[in-house]
Amino acid sequence: MKRTYTCLALTTMFAAMGFAQKTFDISVTNNSKVERTNAPVVLQLDNYGDGIKSALVTMDGKEIPCQLDDIDGNGTFDELCFLTDIPKKTTKKFCIQLSDSGKPRQYTPKVYVEMMLANKKIKEANKQNLYISQLTVENGVNAYWMIHHHGAAFESDLVAYRIYFDHRQTVDVYGKYRKGLELKETQFYPDAKQKEQGYGDDVLWVGQTFGVGALRGWDGKQPTMLTDVEHRSQRIVARGPLRTIVEVKDQGWTPQPGQEPIDMTTYYTLYAGHRDCSVDIKFNKNAGEYKFATGIINVKNSTEHSDKKGLRGCWGTDWPVSAKDSVGHKRETVGLGICIPSEYIVSEEPANKDNYGFVLNTPTDKLHYDIVFCSDNETFGMHNDKDWYKFLDEWKKELQQPLVIKTVNK
């Protein structure tokens, strides 16, 4: 039976149990002209007190799954998030209960993330078992072959991504035929039986390219890899049930010879019910003197879409692996996209054989952009460039009109 509460009942219950708690309402408004589904609502918890250990979200007395996350890893929850469907031009009201006792409530996972060391004693690529949460390596150490599927991998029910743990830090993708979570079973490498059963697979060959939105340096003529880094790390920040967050940290990165080193921390966030992934970058100082590059791979024989204001996409078909590994694979058709706020764009570079690229700069210590993709294999997605580019245009409008969240009583 689904539990239902009211804010007054919650306050009485927690007070009777002796828990210190805070109860308040928030309003969430969708000012856009389209309905939003699985729209993220995120609260910064430092606005509501310290030492929060558990939370409960309700609407009209019904419990809404929520998630508490410790972003910086200091043992204190920093953010509360939940998802909502909200019609156009509509405001919804939610009751939030925060407590300094208890543990985060458990809900059915709608996302999944994994990171593991390669176990040489196990031959099967989908039965690895050395699970880890983080890894840091020294300058010159290539962890690409130490880590199974070459870096952290994470998924929603629609798509899956992985991030290479090497000087490229490329974002690679895994396409699905049906909706659902499957990385725990396939570990990014489905066997023949799983392929017959309809599991997804790697659908993009990335090589030295950006893949889908990898951030790199810029030497004035071309992108540069993250080679000169003192310490390189990957860490699973959040495992669900509603979103995954993967942190990639590059400490002491010298983008170009002669430049002062800079520390860069990148957060990749994927929500349940979403195919797009947000990329949030934090530097340890103002990064105005540096230039960066990102974009998407120029898939062979792809068509291109650009609004010349930060939105760029392509639709094309190619082998998803190198020629020597192509046995057992078929050519894959994918749609890729990236959306960058105009204030960060120095230039949109002409397409070359590798990438549809951008040069970026930030006047502060932060950068943000969003990435997205689809696979033509999907039974639920887009299957031609016209529909994909229409999706990208609508996606950008959605990104530019986020939900408006206000505390009603605090």
C-alpha positions in Angstrom: 0.0 0.0 0.0 1.3 3.5 -0.9 2.0 5.6 2.2 0.3 9.0 2.3 1.1 11.9 4.7 0.2 15.5 5.2 2.7 18.1 6.3 0.9 18.6 9.6 0.9 14.8 10.2 4.5 14.6 9.4 5.4 17.4 11.8 3.4 15.7 14.6 4.9 12.3 13.9 8.5 13.4 13.9 8.1 15.7 16.9 6.6 12.8 18.9 9.5 10.6 18.0 11.9 13.3 19.3 13.5 14.1 15.8 14.7 17.5 15.1 13.1 18.4 11.8 12.1 21.1 9.4 8.9 21.1 7.3 8.1 23.5 4.5 6.4 23.8 1.2 7.9 24.6 -2.2 6.2 25.7 -5.4 7.4 24.4 -8.8 6.3 26.2 -11.9 6.5 25.3 -15.5 6.3 28.5 -17.5 7.0 26.9 -20.8 4.4 26.0 -23.5 5.0 22.3 -23.3 4.5 19.6 -20.6 7.6 18.4 -18.8 8.1 14.8 -17.8 10.6 13.5 -15.3 11.6 17.1 -14.7 14.3 17.4 -12.0 13.7 19.5 -8.9 16.9 20.2 -7.0 17.2 21.9 -3.6 20.5 23.2 -2.2 20.3 21.9 1.4 22.7 24.6 2.9 19.7 26.9 2.6 17.7 24.8 5.1 20.1 23.9 7.9 23.0 21.5 8.7 23.2 17.8 9.5 20.3 16.6 7.3 20.2 12.8 7.3 16.8 11.9 5.8 14.0 13.5 3.8 10.5 12.9 2.7 8.7 14.7 -0.2 4.9 14.6 -0.6 2.4 16.1 -3.0 -1.3 16.2 -2.0 -0.5 13.8 0.8 1.2 11.2 -1.5 4.9 10.3 -1.1 7.2 11.2 -4.0 10.5 9.3 -4.4 13.5 11.6 -3.6 17.3 11.4 -3.3 19.8 12.9 -1.0 23.4 13.4 -2.4 26.7 14.3 -0.8 28.3 16.0 -3.8 31.7 17.0 -2.3 32.2 13.8 -0.3 32.5 15.4 3.1 29.9 13.2 4.8 27.1 15.8 4.6 24.2 15.8 2.2 24.4 18.8 -0.1 21.3 18.4 -2.4 17.8 16.9 -2.4 16.3 16.0 -5.7 13.1 14.5 -7.0 11.3 14.3 -10.4 7.9 15.5 -11.4 5.6 15.5 -14.5 4.2 19.0 -14.8 1.8 20.4 -17.5 2.6 23.6 -19.4 1.9 26.9 -17.6 1.3 25.1 -14.3 2.5 25.4 -10.7 2.6 22.4 -8.3 3.1 22.5 -4.6 5.2 20.0 -2.7 5.7 19.4 1.0 9.4 18.8 2.1 10.3 17.1 5.4 14.0 17.3 6.4 15.3 15.5 9.5 18.7 15.3 11.3 17.9 11.6 12.2 17.4 8.4 10.2 18.7 7.4 6.8 17.7 8.2 3.2 14.5 6.4 2.2 14.8 3.5 -0.2 13.0 3.5 -3.6 13.1 1.4 -6.7 16.2 2.4 -8.7 15.5 4.0 -12.0 19.2 4.6 -12.9 22.4 2.6 -12.5 26.2 3.3 -12.4 29.2 1.1 -12.0 33.0 1.3 -11.9 35.2 -1.7 -11.5 38.8 -2.9 -11.9 39.4 -5.4 -14.7 39.7 -8.9 -13.2 42.1 -10.9 -15.4 40.9 -14.1 -13.8 37.5 -13.7 -15.4 37.4 -14.1 -19.1 33.8 -13.0 -19.6 33.5 -9.3 -20.3 30.0 -9.2 -18.7 30.8 -11.0 -15.5 33.4 -8.8 -13.9 33.3 -8.4 -10.1 35.9 -6.0 -8.7 33.5 -3.1 -8.0 35.0 0.2 -6.8 33.7 3.7 -6.1 36.7 5.8 -7.0 40.3 5.7 -8.3 43.1 8.2 -8.5 46.3 7.7 -10.5 49.6 9.6 -10.8 50.9 11.5 -13.8 51.9 9.1 -16.5 49.7 6.2 -15.3 47.2 5.1 -17.9 44.2 3.6 -16.1 42.4 2.9 -19.4 43.3 -0.8 -19.3 43.0 -1.1 -15.5 39.3 -0.2 -15.5 36.7 -2.5 -16.9 34.8 -0.7 -19.8 37.7 1.8 -19.5 36.0 4.1 -17.0 32.8 4.7 -15.1 29.6 3.7 -16.9 26.1 5.0 -16.1 22.5 4.7 -17.5 18.9 5.7 -17.4 16.2 3.5 -18.9 16.8 5.2 -22.2 20.6 5.4 -22.7 24.0 4.7 -21.2 27.3 6.6 -21.2 30.9 5.8 -20.2 33.9 8.1 -19.7 37.3 7.0 -20.7 39.8 7.0 -17.8 42.8 8.4 -19.8 44.2 11.5 -21.4 41.2 11.7 -23.8 38.4 11.5 -21.2 36.1 10.8 -24.1 32.4 10.4 -23.5 31.2 7.2 -25.3 27.7 5.8 -25.6 25.7 2.6 -25.4 22.4 2.4 -27.3 19.4 0.3 -26.4 16.6 -1.4 -28.2 14.1 -1.3 -25.3 13.6 0.8 -22.3 15.1 -0.5 -19.1 18.3 -0.8 -17.0 20.8 -3.4 -18.3 24.4 -2.4 -17.6 24.5 -4.6 -14.5 23.9 -7.6 -16.8 25.9 -6.6 -19.8 28.6 -4.4 -18.3 28.7 -2.5 -21.6 29.7 -5.7 -23.4 26.7 -8.0 -24.1 27.5 -11.5 -25.1 25.9 -13.2 -28.1 23.0 -14.6 -26.1 22.2 -11.2 -24.6 22.3 -9.6 -28.1 19.8 -12.3 -29.2 17.6 -11.4 -26.3 17.5 -7.7 -27.3 20.1 -6.1 -25.0 21.9 -3.0 -26.3 25.5 -2.4 -27.2 28.2 0.1 -27.8 27.0 2.1 -30.8 29.8 4.7 -31.4 33.5 4.5 -32.4 35.2 7.6 -30.8 38.9 7.1 -31.3 40.7 10.5 -30.7 37.6 12.6 -31.2 35.4 14.4 -28.7 32.9 11.5 -28.7 29.9 13.3 -27.2 31.1 16.4 -25.4 34.6 15.6 -23.9 36.3 18.8 -22.7 39.9 19.4 -23.8 42.4 22.2 -24.2 42.8 24.5 -27.2 46.2 25.5 -28.6 44.8 28.2 -31.0 44.5 25.8 -33.9 43.3 22.4 -32.6 42.1 20.6 -29.4 44.7 19.2 -27.0 44.4 16.2 -24.8 44.6 16.2 -21.0 48.1 14.7 -21.0 50.0 16.9 -18.5 47.9 16.1 -15.3 49.5 15.5 -11.9 46.6 13.4 -10.6 43.6 12.0 -12.5 40.5 10.6 -10.7 37.1 9.2 -11.3 34.5 8.9 -8.5 30.9 7.8 -8.3 29.1 10.6 -6.4 25.5 9.4 -6.7 24.1 6.0 -7.5 20.4 6.7 -7.6 17.6 5.9 -7.4 16.7 9.0 -9.5 20.0 10.3 -10.8 23.7 9.2 -11.2 26.6 11.7 -10.8 30.1 10.8 -11.9 33.0 13.1 -11.0 36.1 13.3 -13.1 39.0 15.3 -11.5 42.2 16.5 -13.2 44.5 18.1 -10.6 47.5 20.1 -11.8 46.5 20.1 -15.4 48.7 22.2 -17.7 46.6 22.8 -20.8 49.4 24.3 -22.8 53.2 24.6 -22.2 54.0 27.7 -20.3 50.6 28.1 -18.7 50.0 27.8 -15.0 48.5 24.5 -13.9 44.8 24.5 -13.1 42.6 21.9 -11.3 39.4 20.9 -13.1 36.5 18.9 -11.6 33.7 17.7 -14.0 30.4 16.4 -12.9 28.3 14.3 -15.3 24.6 14.0 -14.2 22.0 11.7 -15.7 18.4 11.6 -14.5 15.9 8.8 -14.7 13.7 9.1 -17.9 16.3 11.3 -19.6 18.6 10.7 -22.5 20.5 14.0 -22.0 23.4 14.4 -19.5 24.4 17.7 -17.9 28.1 18.6 -17.7 29.2 20.9 -14.9 32.8 22.0 -14.6 34.4 23.7 -11.7 38.0 25.1 -11.7 40.0 25.9 -8.6 40.4 29.5 -9.8 39.2 32.0 -12.4 39.8 30.3 -15.8 39.6 33.4 -17.9 43.1 33.1 -19.3 42.5 29.6 -20.6 40.7 28.4 -23.8 39.0 25.0 -24.1 37.4 22.9 -26.8 34.5 20.5 -27.0 31.9 19.2 -29.4 30.7 16.0 -31.0 32.3 13.4 -33.3 31.7 13.9 -37.0 30.1 10.5 -37.6 30.9 9.2 -41.1 28.5 10.3 -43.7 26.6 12.4 -41.2 24.4 15.3 -41.8 24.8 18.4 -39.5 22.4 20.6 -37.6 23.4 23.9 -36.0 21.6 27.0 -34.8 24.9 28.9 -34.7 24.1 29.8 -31.1 25.5 26.8 -29.2 23.3 24.0 -30.4 24.9 21.5 -32.7 24.0 17.9 -33.7 24.6 15.2 -36.3 23.0 12.0 -37.7 25.2 9.4 -39.3 26.2 5.7 -39.6 29.5 4.0 -38.9 31.1 0.9 -37.4 31.0 1.2 -33.6 34.4 -0.4 -33.1 37.7 -0.4 -34.9 38.1 -2.6 -38.0 40.0 -5.3 -36.2 37.1 -5.7 -33.6 34.2 -5.4 -36.1 33.4 -9.2 -36.0 30.0 -9.6 -34.4 29.1 -6.0 -34.8 26.9 -4.1 -37.4 27.1 -0.5 -38.6 25.2 1.7 -36.1 23.2 4.8 -36.8 23.2 7.5 -34.1 22.1 11.0 -33.5 24.4 13.2 -31.3 23.9 16.6 -29.8 25.5 19.2 -27.6 24.0 22.5 -26.3 26.4 25.2 -24.9 25.3 28.5 -23.4 26.3 31.3 -25.7 28.3 33.2 -23.0 30.9 30.5 -23.1 31.4 30.3 -26.9 34.5 31.8 -28.5 33.8 30.2 -31.9 32.0 27.4 -33.6 34.7 25.6 -35.6 34.1 24.3 -39.1 33.5 20.6 -39.3 36.6 18.5 -40.0 37.0 14.7 -40.4 36.9 14.2 -36.7 34.6 16.7 -35.0 31.9 19.3 -35.0 33.7 21.5 -32.5 33.6 24.7 -30.4 36.2 26.8 -28.7 35.1 27.9 -25.2 36.1 30.3 -22.5 34.7 31.3 -19.2 35.1 34.6 -17.2 34.6 32.7 -14.0 35.6 29.4 -12.4 32.7 27.5 -13.9 31.5 26.0 -17.2 28.3 24.2 -18.1 26.8 22.5 -21.1 24.6 19.5 -22.0 25.0 16.5 -24.2 22.5 14.0 -25.7 22.2 11.1 -28.1 19.9 8.5 -29.6 20.4 5.2 -31.3 18.4 4.2 -34.4 18.0 0.8 -32.7 15.6 2.2 -30.2 11.9 1.1 -30.4 11.0 4.3 -28.6 13.2 7.0 -30.1 14.0 8.9 -33.3 14.9 7.2 -36.6 15.9 9.9 -39.1 17.8 13.2 -39.0 14.7 15.3 -39.5 13.0 14.0 -36.3 16.4 14.1 -34.4 17.0 17.7 -35.3 13.4 18.6 -34.3 14.1 16.9 -30.9 17.3 18.9 -30.5 15.6 22.2 -31.2 12.9 21.4 -28.6 15.5 20.2 -26.1 17.3 23.5 -26.3 14.1 25.4 -25.6 13.5 23.2 -22.5 17.1 23.8 -21.3 16.5 27.5 -21.6 13.3 27.4 -19.6 14.0 25.5 -16.4 11.4 25.0 -13.8 11.0 27.9 -11.3 11.4 26.7 -7.7 10.4 28.8 -4.7 10.1 28.1 -1.0 6.6 28.9 0.2 7.3 28.7 3.9 10.6 28.0 5.5 
